Amino acid sequence: MNFTRSCCNAKCFSTSSVSIGRSYELLSIDVLKKYCFDLLHRGSSGDKGVDFSGRWVLPMNTVPIIGQCKVSKKMLSPTVVRELEGVLSHHADHVGILVASRGFSSAAVEAFNWSSSPMMFCHIVGSKRKQPTIWKKLFESETETSEQRNNNNKAAPVANNDFSSSIGILLSCLLNSKAQKIMPGVSVAKRHILGKYRHKMIVEILYTSVDCHKTNAVRTVRIRQ
């Protein structure tokens, strides 16, 4: 009797985990599409480690993309970098995007920066709260020092595991050196909007091009639909 109950509970937990993972994958795709990513969901038993694939439509070129999404209780370790490197070994000329619900540890960022594979790190959270306090808490989490993050081993305090009805927020985005060589001109900036009743932080992905026909005039556009 107890064994049967335990099996049922395990099955329910597994189903819930799959549902949460799928919801987070769809939420991440929806957020990235706002930045001109053209993506399709691929998360299934035979996806070979790829949760979504597609392309990034930049002003001057198009970059093939594959991505993984990770829902975890802690910031991700360097292991995820090695996993993504393995997936990219079967997808030449692709940029790999790793999306995390709890962010990345300093060791993972270091492995990411040293990787010979083109990668992007995206920290995307979901929240049902629409109050201005969400932006303040996200800002406090982002301005936390690396030492504090390692000591606390935590990420954004507003992260929510019920992603099916959540608001998706891109909290941070990183490109390693290999990705920057493939996508010259792409950069990431953060803009803070301060007000009496709200504190909002916006992650902007920018593309800077040089117009040779206009005496090398530099033109910067915001990559956001």
C-alpha positions, 0 to 999 in steps of 0.5 A: 500500500505504501509502495503504491502510494510512493510510486504514484507520488513519484509519477506525479512529481515527474510529470510536474517537473516535465510540465514546469520544464516545458512551460519554462522553455515556451516562456523563454522562447516567447521572451527571446522572440522580442529580441528578433529571435525566430525560434521553434520549440523542440523539447522532446524525448528525442531532441538530443539536448536541444530545447529550441532552434532557429535563427537570430535575425540581425540587421546585417546577417542571420545567425543559426541558433540552438538552445537549452533551458534549465530550471534549477534551484541553484545557479548553474555550475560549469557542467552546463557549459560542457554539456552545451559544448557537446551539443554544439559539436554536432551543430557546426556554425551555430551559436548556443544559447543557455537559458537559466531560471536561477542564473549562473555561478561565477565558475560557470561564467568563467568556463563560458568565457573560456569556451571555444564554442560560441555561446550566449547566457540568458537569465530569464525569470518568470513572475506573476507579480506586476507590481513595481516591486518586482523591478526593484528586487530584480535590480537588487539581485543583479547588483549583488556582488559575485562574492555575495552570490557565491555565499548565498548561492541564490538568484533573483528572489522573484523567480517563479516555477509556475511558468505557464501563466508568468510574465517573462523577463530577460534579466541578463544576457552575456556573449562569450568571445567566440560568439562576439566574433561571429556576431560583430557589432552586437552588444548588451546594455542595461537601462534603469528607469527610476521613478517615484513609484517604480524602478524598472530595469531593461536589458537592451541588445544593440547592434552597431554597424559601420556605413562605409558609404557615409565616411564610416558613420557608426549606426546603432540600432536596438534589437527589439521588436 
